[in-house]
Amino acid sequence: MTSEFNVLEHEMVPEHHLLSVDEQKAVLKGYGIKIDQLPKIRKSDPCVKVLEEIEDCEIKEGRVIKVVRINPVSGVSIAYRVVIRG
């Protein structure tokens, strides 16, 4: 499936990055949380679909996406989302 429009290139959409399994473990350990405590992002989300094309793999439930927002006033904000069914 090839998208005609890459939603990640839109100026209003923050950067999305698929974490490796090791990075995912480090983030959870660093925050002292379990994966089910992270905010969710659905597998059907357009950003996840584009990441699947970029990474050339299926992003399975339970993987973690890093979301980087850049704001000229408040600076850089990083959030993490766990991929869920849907």
PDB file as gemmi writes it, atoms N, CA and C in Angstrom:
CRYST1    1.000    1.000    1.000  90.00  90.00  90.00 P 1                      
ATOM      1  N   MET A   1       0.844  -1.177   0.000  1.00  0.00           N  
ATOM      2  CA  MET A   1       0.000   0.000   0.000  1.00  0.00           C  
ATOM      3  C   MET A   1       0.891   1.243   0.000  1.00  0.00           C  
ATOM      4  N   THR A   2       0.739   2.079  -0.962  1.00  0.00           N  
ATOM      5  CA  THR A   2       1.496   3.313  -1.050  1.00  0.00           C  
ATOM      6  C   THR A   2       0.543   4.495  -0.912  1.00  0.00           C  
ATOM      7  N   SER A   3       0.845   5.348   0.057  1.00  0.00           N  
ATOM      8  CA  SER A   3       0.003   6.517   0.284  1.00  0.00           C  
ATOM      9  C   SER A   3       0.323   7.588  -0.736  1.00  0.00           C  
ATOM     10  N   GLU A   4      -0.690   8.303  -1.153  1.00  0.00           N  
ATOM     11  CA  GLU A   4      -0.475   9.443  -2.030  1.00  0.00           C  
ATOM     12  C   GLU A   4      -0.042  10.651  -1.214  1.00  0.00           C  
ATOM     13  N   PHE A   5      -0.414  10.671   0.054  1.00  0.00           N  
ATOM     14  CA  PHE A   5      -0.121  11.797   0.928  1.00  0.00           C  
ATOM     15  C   PHE A   5       0.562  11.279   2.180  1.00  0.00           C  
ATOM     16  N   ASN A   6       1.734  11.802   2.483  1.00  0.00           N  
ATOM     17  CA  ASN A   6       2.452  11.419   3.692  1.00  0.00           C  
ATOM     18  C   ASN A   6       2.077  12.396   4.800  1.00  0.00           C  
ATOM     19  N   VAL A   7       1.235  11.941   5.707  1.00  0.00           N  
ATOM     20  CA  VAL A   7       0.738  12.790   6.785  1.00  0.00           C  
ATOM     21  C   VAL A   7       1.876  13.303   7.666  1.00  0.00           C  
ATOM     22  N   LEU A   8       2.969  12.551   7.756  1.00  0.00           N  
ATOM     23  CA  LEU A   8       4.083  12.969   8.599  1.00  0.00           C  
ATOM     24  C   LEU A   8       4.822  14.191   8.043  1.00  0.00           C  
ATOM     25  N   GLU A   9       4.598  14.506   6.780  1.00  0.00           N  
ATOM     26  CA  GLU A   9       5.240  15.671   6.184  1.00  0.00           C  
ATOM     27  C   GLU A   9       4.429  16.958   6.382  1.00  0.00           C  
ATOM     28  N   HIS A  10       3.231  16.839   6.952  1.00  0.00           N  
ATOM     29  CA  HIS A  10       2.402  18.023   7.189  1.00  0.00           C  
ATOM     30  C   HIS A  10       2.980  18.816   8.352  1.00  0.00           C  
ATOM     31  N   GLU A  11       2.985  20.130   8.221  1.00  0.00           N  
ATOM     32  CA  GLU A  11       3.597  20.988   9.246  1.00  0.00           C  
ATOM     33  C   GLU A  11       2.915  20.912  10.605  1.00  0.00           C  
ATOM     34  N   MET A  12       1.660  20.493  10.658  1.00  0.00           N  
ATOM     35  CA  MET A  12       0.940  20.426  11.930  1.00  0.00           C  
ATOM     36  C   MET A  12       1.068  19.065  12.627  1.00  0.00           C  
ATOM     37  N   VAL A  13       1.702  18.097  11.968  1.00  0.00           N  
ATOM     38  CA  VAL A  13       1.851  16.750  12.538  1.00  0.00           C  
ATOM     39  C   VAL A  13       3.252  16.624  13.130  1.00  0.00           C  
ATOM     40  N   PRO A  14       3.354  16.267  14.416  1.00  0.00           N  
ATOM     41  CA  PRO A  14       4.675  16.129  15.028  1.00  0.00           C  
ATOM     42  C   PRO A  14       5.418  14.910  14.462  1.00  0.00           C  
ATOM     43  N   GLU A  15       6.714  14.867  14.706  1.00  0.00           N  
ATOM     44  CA  GLU A  15       7.530  13.734  14.273  1.00  0.00           C  
ATOM     45  C   GLU A  15       7.080  12.471  15.002  1.00  0.00           C  
ATOM     46  N   HIS A  16       7.049  11.354  14.293  1.00  0.00           N  
ATOM     47  CA  HIS A  16       6.742  10.050  14.880  1.00  0.00           C  
ATOM     48  C   HIS A  16       7.888   9.109  14.539  1.00  0.00           C  
ATOM     49  N   HIS A  17       8.356   8.352  15.544  1.00  0.00           N  
ATOM     50  CA  HIS A  17       9.458   7.417  15.342  1.00  0.00           C  
ATOM     51  C   HIS A  17       9.130   6.100  16.026  1.00  0.00           C  
ATOM     52  N   LEU A  18       9.356   5.011  15.325  1.00  0.00           N  
ATOM     53  CA  LEU A  18       9.175   3.687  15.917  1.00  0.00           C  
ATOM     54  C   LEU A  18      10.419   3.360  16.727  1.00  0.00           C  
ATOM     55  N   LEU A  19      10.237   3.041  18.009  1.00  0.00           N  
ATOM     56  CA  LEU A  19      11.372   2.678  18.852  1.00  0.00           C  
ATOM     57  C   LEU A  19      11.742   1.217  18.629  1.00  0.00           C  
ATOM     58  N   SER A  20      13.020   0.924  18.743  1.00  0.00           N  
ATOM     59  CA  SER A  20      13.455  -0.472  18.727  1.00  0.00           C  
ATOM     60  C   SER A  20      12.996  -1.119  20.038  1.00  0.00           C  
ATOM     61  N   VAL A  21      13.040  -2.421  20.095  1.00  0.00           N  
ATOM     62  CA  VAL A  21      12.623  -3.121  21.311  1.00  0.00           C  
ATOM     63  C   VAL A  21      13.520  -2.721  22.481  1.00  0.00           C  
ATOM     64  N   ASP A  22      14.822  -2.576  22.231  1.00  0.00           N  
ATOM     65  CA  ASP A  22      15.747  -2.168  23.298  1.00  0.00           C  
ATOM     66  C   ASP A  22      15.463  -0.744  23.774  1.00  0.00           C  
ATOM     67  N   GLU A  23      15.192   0.171  22.836  1.00  0.00           N  
ATOM     68  CA  GLU A  23      14.849   1.546  23.207  1.00  0.00           C  
ATOM     69  C   GLU A  23      13.562   1.572  24.015  1.00  0.00           C  
ATOM     70  N   GLN A  24      12.604   0.751  23.601  1.00  0.00           N  
ATOM     71  CA  GLN A  24      11.323   0.657  24.292  1.00  0.00           C  
ATOM     72  C   GLN A  24      11.525   0.221  25.737  1.00  0.00           C  
ATOM     73  N   LYS A  25      12.330  -0.807  25.942  1.00  0.00           N  
ATOM     74  CA  LYS A  25      12.611  -1.299  27.301  1.00  0.00           C  
ATOM     75  C   LYS A  25      13.296  -0.227  28.141  1.00  0.00           C  
ATOM     76  N   ALA A  26      14.230   0.503  27.526  1.00  0.00           N  
ATOM     77  CA  ALA A  26      14.955   1.551  28.249  1.00  0.00           C  
ATOM     78  C   ALA A  26      14.025   2.683  28.678  1.00  0.00           C  
ATOM     79  N   VAL A  27      13.097   3.069  27.799  1.00  0.00           N  
ATOM     80  CA  VAL A  27      12.146   4.136  28.131  1.00  0.00           C  
ATOM     81  C   VAL A  27      11.260   3.707  29.297  1.00  0.00           C  
ATOM     82  N   LEU A  28      10.709   2.506  29.222  1.00  0.00           N  
ATOM     83  CA  LEU A  28       9.840   2.020  30.295  1.00  0.00           C  
ATOM     84  C   LEU A  28      10.594   1.934  31.619  1.00  0.00           C  
ATOM     85  N   LYS A  29      11.822   1.423  31.568  1.00  0.00           N  
ATOM     86  CA  LYS A  29      12.630   1.322  32.773  1.00  0.00           C  
ATOM     87  C   LYS A  29      12.975   2.709  33.309  1.00  0.00           C  
ATOM     88  N   GLY A  30      13.327   3.627  32.406  1.00  0.00           N  
ATOM     89  CA  GLY A  30      13.697   4.985  32.807  1.00  0.00           C  
ATOM     90  C   GLY A  30      12.575   5.724  33.516  1.00  0.00           C  
ATOM     91  N   TYR A  31      11.352   5.493  33.065  1.00  0.00           N  
ATOM     92  CA  TYR A  31      10.194   6.138  33.692  1.00  0.00           C  
ATOM     93  C   TYR A  31       9.600   5.296  34.823  1.00  0.00           C  
ATOM     94  N   GLY A  32      10.063   4.061  34.950  1.00  0.00           N  
ATOM     95  CA  GLY A  32       9.552   3.187  36.003  1.00  0.00           C  
ATOM     96  C   GLY A  32       8.081   2.852  35.822  1.00  0.00           C  
ATOM     97  N   ILE A  33       7.692   2.597  34.564  1.00  0.00           N  
ATOM     98  CA  ILE A  33       6.286   2.298  34.268  1.00  0.00           C  
ATOM     99  C   ILE A  33       6.175   1.008  33.464  1.00  0.00           C  
ATOM    100  N   LYS A  34       4.947   0.519  33.384  1.00  0.00           N  
ATOM    101  CA  LYS A  34       4.651  -0.645  32.545  1.00  0.00           C  
ATOM    102  C   LYS A  34       4.035  -0.144  31.243  1.00  0.00           C  
ATOM    103  N   ILE A  35       4.127  -0.952  30.221  1.00  0.00           N  
ATOM    104  CA  ILE A  35       3.693  -0.541  28.892  1.00  0.00           C  
ATOM    105  C   ILE A  35       2.226  -0.125  28.850  1.00  0.00           C  
ATOM    106  N   ASP A  36       1.378  -0.757  29.671  1.00  0.00           N  
ATOM    107  CA  ASP A  36      -0.047  -0.417  29.637  1.00  0.00           C  
ATOM    108  C   ASP A  36      -0.354   0.931  30.290  1.00  0.00           C  
ATOM    109  N   GLN A  37       0.653   1.582  30.865  1.00  0.00           N  
ATOM    110  CA  GLN A  37       0.467   2.905  31.454  1.00  0.00           C  
ATOM    111  C   GLN A  37       0.711   4.028  30.444  1.00  0.00           C  
ATOM    112  N   LEU A  38       1.214   3.672  29.269  1.00  0.00           N  
ATOM    113  CA  LEU A  38       1.448   4.683  28.237  1.00  0.00           C  
ATOM    114  C   LEU A  38       0.138   5.060  27.553  1.00  0.00           C  
ATOM    115  N   PRO A  39       0.058   6.296  27.042  1.00  0.00           N  
ATOM    116  CA  PRO A  39      -1.084   6.655  26.199  1.00  0.00           C  
ATOM    117  C   PRO A  39      -1.098   5.753  24.969  1.00  0.00           C  
ATOM    118  N   LYS A  40      -2.239   5.635  24.351  1.00  0.00           N  
ATOM    119  CA  LYS A  40      -2.411   4.701  23.234  1.00  0.00           C  
ATOM    120  C   LYS A  40      -2.426   5.422  21.890  1.00  0.00           C  
ATOM    121  N   ILE A  41      -2.077   4.660  20.844  1.00  0.00           N  
ATOM    122  CA  ILE A  41      -2.249   5.097  19.465  1.00  0.00           C  
ATOM    123  C   ILE A  41      -2.732   3.874  18.693  1.00  0.00           C  
ATOM    124  N   ARG A  42      -3.790   4.033  17.926  1.00  0.00           N  
ATOM    125  CA  ARG A  42      -4.362   2.891  17.204  1.00  0.00           C  
ATOM    126  C   ARG A  42      -3.509   2.508  16.000  1.00  0.00           C  
ATOM    127  N   LYS A  43      -3.489   1.213  15.729  1.00  0.00           N  
ATOM    128  CA  LYS A  43      -2.763   0.677  14.587  1.00  0.00           C  
ATOM    129  C   LYS A  43      -3.278   1.292  13.280  1.00  0.00           C  
ATOM    130  N   SER A  44      -4.535   1.716  13.274  1.00  0.00           N  
ATOM    131  CA  SER A  44      -5.137   2.303  12.081  1.00  0.00           C  
ATOM    132  C   SER A  44      -4.845   3.801  11.937  1.00  0.00           C  
ATOM    133  N   ASP A  45      -4.144   4.402  12.903  1.00  0.00           N  
ATOM    134  CA  ASP A  45      -3.811   5.820  12.833  1.00  0.00           C  
ATOM    135  C   ASP A  45      -2.983   6.075  11.574  1.00  0.00           C  
ATOM    136  N   PRO A  46      -3.282   7.139  10.845  1.00  0.00           N  
ATOM    137  CA  PRO A  46      -2.529   7.436   9.618  1.00  0.00           C  
ATOM    138  C   PRO A  46      -1.016   7.535   9.837  1.00  0.00           C  
ATOM    139  N   CYS A  47      -0.594   8.040  10.980  1.00  0.00           N  
ATOM    140  CA  CYS A  47       0.840   8.146  11.256  1.00  0.00           C  
ATOM    141  C   CYS A  47       1.481   6.771  11.381  1.00  0.00           C  
ATOM    142  N   VAL A  48       0.784   5.838  12.005  1.00  0.00           N  
ATOM    143  CA  VAL A  48       1.298   4.471  12.133  1.00  0.00           C  
ATOM    144  C   VAL A  48       1.380   3.820  10.754  1.00  0.00           C  
ATOM    145  N   LYS A  49       0.375   4.041   9.928  1.00  0.00           N  
ATOM    146  CA  LYS A  49       0.373   3.477   8.576  1.00  0.00           C  
ATOM    147  C   LYS A  49       1.567   3.981   7.763  1.00  0.00           C  
ATOM    148  N   VAL A  50       1.854   5.269   7.859  1.00  0.00           N  
ATOM    149  CA  VAL A  50       3.002   5.820   7.124  1.00  0.00           C  
ATOM    150  C   VAL A  50       4.307   5.281   7.696  1.00  0.00           C  
ATOM    151  N   LEU A  51       4.406   5.154   9.021  1.00  0.00           N  
ATOM    152  CA  LEU A  51       5.604   4.576   9.630  1.00  0.00           C  
ATOM    153  C   LEU A  51       5.838   3.147   9.147  1.00  0.00           C  
ATOM    154  N   GLU A  52       4.755   2.379   8.955  1.00  0.00           N  
ATOM    155  CA  GLU A  52       4.899   1.023   8.436  1.00  0.00           C  
ATOM    156  C   GLU A  52       5.530   1.042   7.050  1.00  0.00           C  
ATOM    157  N   GLU A  53       5.143   2.003   6.239  1.00  0.00           N  
ATOM    158  CA  GLU A  53       5.733   2.129   4.903  1.00  0.00           C  
ATOM    159  C   GLU A  53       7.191   2.551   4.989  1.00  0.00           C  
ATOM    160  N   ILE A  54       7.491   3.497   5.859  1.00  0.00           N  
ATOM    161  CA  ILE A  54       8.871   3.982   6.015  1.00  0.00           C  
ATOM    162  C   ILE A  54       9.775   2.867   6.532  1.00  0.00           C  
ATOM    163  N   GLU A  55       9.311   2.155   7.560  1.00  0.00           N  
ATOM    164  CA  GLU A  55      10.105   1.083   8.180  1.00  0.00           C  
ATOM    165  C   GLU A  55      10.060  -0.212   7.370  1.00  0.00           C  
ATOM    166  N   ASP A  56       9.140  -0.269   6.409  1.00  0.00           N  
ATOM    167  CA  ASP A  56       8.944  -1.458   5.572  1.00  0.00           C  
ATOM    168  C   ASP A  56       8.676  -2.707   6.424  1.00  0.00           C  
ATOM    169  N   CYS A  57       7.792  -2.537   7.409  1.00  0.00           N  
ATOM    170  CA  CYS A  57       7.397  -3.665   8.262  1.00  0.00           C  
ATOM    171  C   CYS A  57       6.043  -3.360   8.889  1.00  0.00           C  
ATOM    172  N   GLU A  58       5.400  -4.425   9.352  1.00  0.00           N  
ATOM    173  CA  GLU A  58       4.148  -4.249  10.070  1.00  0.00           C  
ATOM    174  C   GLU A  58       4.465  -3.856  11.505  1.00  0.00           C  
ATOM    175  N   ILE A  59       3.820  -2.808  11.987  1.00  0.00           N  
ATOM    176  CA  ILE A  59       4.001  -2.394  13.379  1.00  0.00           C  
ATOM    177  C   ILE A  59       2.932  -3.105  14.198  1.00  0.00           C  
ATOM    178  N   LYS A  60       3.368  -4.006  15.037  1.00  0.00           N  
ATOM    179  CA  LYS A  60       2.447  -4.836  15.811  1.00  0.00           C  
ATOM    180  C   LYS A  60       2.007  -4.127  17.086  1.00  0.00           C  
ATOM    181  N   GLU A  61       0.888  -4.624  17.627  1.00  0.00           N  
ATOM    182  CA  GLU A  61       0.399  -4.106  18.904  1.00  0.00           C  
ATOM    183  C   GLU A  61       1.491  -4.283  19.955  1.00  0.00           C  
ATOM    184  N   GLY A  62       1.597  -3.307  20.849  1.00  0.00           N  
ATOM    185  CA  GLY A  62       2.588  -3.386  21.919  1.00  0.00           C  
ATOM    186  C   GLY A  62       3.885  -2.661  21.602  1.00  0.00           C  
ATOM    187  N   ARG A  63       4.066  -2.236  20.355  1.00  0.00           N  
ATOM    188  CA  ARG A  63       5.265  -1.456  20.008  1.00  0.00           C  
ATOM    189  C   ARG A  63       5.057  -0.016  20.459  1.00  0.00           C  
ATOM    190  N   VAL A  64       6.154   0.700  20.660  1.00  0.00           N  
ATOM    191  CA  VAL A  64       6.076   2.065  21.173  1.00  0.00           C  
ATOM    192  C   VAL A  64       6.532   3.055  20.099  1.00  0.00           C  
ATOM    193  N   ILE A  65       5.747   4.116  19.957  1.00  0.00           N  
ATOM    194  CA  ILE A  65       6.028   5.202  19.032  1.00  0.00           C  
ATOM    195  C   ILE A  65       6.447   6.426  19.855  1.00  0.00           C  
ATOM    196  N   LYS A  66       7.547   7.042  19.453  1.00  0.00           N  
ATOM    197  CA  LYS A  66       8.020   8.276  20.085  1.00  0.00           C  
ATOM    198  C   LYS A  66       7.474   9.449  19.272  1.00  0.00           C  
ATOM    199  N   VAL A  67       6.828  10.392  19.950  1.00  0.00           N  
ATOM    200  CA  VAL A  67       6.249  11.561  19.293  1.00  0.00           C  
ATOM    201  C   VAL A  67       7.015  12.798  19.783  1.00  0.00           C  
ATOM    202  N   VAL A  68       7.618  13.515  18.828  1.00  0.00           N  
ATOM    203  CA  VAL A  68       8.432  14.688  19.166  1.00  0.00           C  
ATOM    204  C   VAL A  68       7.732  15.934  18.643  1.00  0.00           C  
ATOM    205  N   ARG A  69       7.352  16.797  19.580  1.00  0.00           N  
ATOM    206  CA  ARG A  69       6.713  18.060  19.213  1.00  0.00           C  
ATOM    207  C   ARG A  69       7.708  19.190  19.433  1.00  0.00           C  
ATOM    208  N   ILE A  70       7.808  20.083  18.458  1.00  0.00           N  
ATOM    209  CA  ILE A  70       8.720  21.215  18.566  1.00  0.00           C  
ATOM    210  C   ILE A  70       7.894  22.494  18.555  1.00  0.00           C  
ATOM    211  N   ASN A  71       8.084  23.296  19.603  1.00  0.00           N  
ATOM    212  CA  ASN A  71       7.341  24.532  19.764  1.00  0.00           C  
ATOM    213  C   ASN A  71       8.337  25.672  19.958  1.00  0.00           C  
ATOM    214  N   PRO A  72       8.205  26.747  19.206  1.00  0.00           N  
ATOM    215  CA  PRO A  72       9.176  27.843  19.340  1.00  0.00           C  
ATOM    216  C   PRO A  72       9.175  28.493  20.724  1.00  0.00           C  
ATOM    217  N   VAL A  73       8.086  28.372  21.450  1.00  0.00           N  
ATOM    218  CA  VAL A  73       8.002  28.985  22.779  1.00  0.00           C  
ATOM    219  C   VAL A  73       8.451  28.024  23.872  1.00  0.00           C  
ATOM    220  N   SER A  74       7.901  26.814  23.870  1.00  0.00           N  
ATOM    221  CA  SER A  74       8.184  25.876  24.956  1.00  0.00           C  
ATOM    222  C   SER A  74       9.293  24.879  24.649  1.00  0.00           C  
ATOM    223  N   GLY A  75       9.771  24.857  23.420  1.00  0.00           N  
ATOM    224  CA  GLY A  75      10.873  23.959  23.075  1.00  0.00           C  
ATOM    225  C   GLY A  75      10.398  22.591  22.618  1.00  0.00           C  
ATOM    226  N   VAL A  76      11.195  21.574  22.927  1.00  0.00           N  
ATOM    227  CA  VAL A  76      10.917  20.214  22.474  1.00  0.00           C  
ATOM    228  C   VAL A  76      10.168  19.451  23.557  1.00  0.00           C  
ATOM    229  N   SER A  77       9.137  18.742  23.133  1.00  0.00           N  
ATOM    230  CA  SER A  77       8.342  17.914  24.035  1.00  0.00           C  
ATOM    231  C   SER A  77       8.298  16.504  23.445  1.00  0.00           C  
ATOM    232  N   ILE A  78       8.626  15.509  24.262  1.00  0.00           N  
ATOM    233  CA  ILE A  78       8.626  14.118  23.797  1.00  0.00           C  
ATOM    234  C   ILE A  78       7.555  13.346  24.544  1.00  0.00           C  
ATOM    235  N   ALA A  79       6.797  12.577  23.791  1.00  0.00           N  
ATOM    236  CA  ALA A  79       5.763  11.714  24.370  1.00  0.00           C  
ATOM    237  C   ALA A  79       5.915  10.316  23.748  1.00  0.00           C  
ATOM    238  N   TYR A  80       5.388   9.334  24.430  1.00  0.00           N  
ATOM    239  CA  TYR A  80       5.446   7.966  23.935  1.00  0.00           C  
ATOM    240  C   TYR A  80       4.042   7.409  23.891  1.00  0.00           C  
ATOM    241  N   ARG A  81       3.755   6.620  22.863  1.00  0.00           N  
ATOM    242  CA  ARG A  81       2.440   5.999  22.674  1.00  0.00           C  
ATOM    243  C   ARG A  81       2.635   4.528  22.381  1.00  0.00           C  
ATOM    244  N   VAL A  82       1.784   3.700  22.959  1.00  0.00           N  
ATOM    245  CA  VAL A  82       1.832   2.264  22.669  1.00  0.00           C  
ATOM    246  C   VAL A  82       0.774   1.970  21.600  1.00  0.00           C  
ATOM    247  N   VAL A  83       1.144   1.150  20.625  1.00  0.00           N  
ATOM    248  CA  VAL A  83       0.254   0.801  19.548  1.00  0.00           C  
ATOM    249  C   VAL A  83      -0.751  -0.237  20.034  1.00  0.00           C  
ATOM    250  N   ILE A  84      -2.047   0.041  19.773  1.00  0.00           N  
ATOM    251  CA  ILE A  84      -3.108  -0.890  20.144  1.00  0.00           C  
ATOM    252  C   ILE A  84      -3.907  -1.259  18.902  1.00  0.00           C  
ATOM    253  N   ARG A  85      -4.731  -2.283  19.048  1.00  0.00           N  
ATOM    254  CA  ARG A  85      -5.593  -2.734  17.947  1.00  0.00           C  
ATOM    255  C   ARG A  85      -6.578  -1.640  17.583  1.00  0.00           C  
ATOM    256  N   GLY A  86      -6.947  -1.641  16.349  1.00  0.00           N  
ATOM    257  CA  GLY A  86      -7.991  -0.697  15.953  1.00  0.00           C  
ATOM    258  C   GLY A  86      -7.651   0.086  14.722  1.00  0.00           C  
TER     259      GLY A  86                                                      
END                                                                             
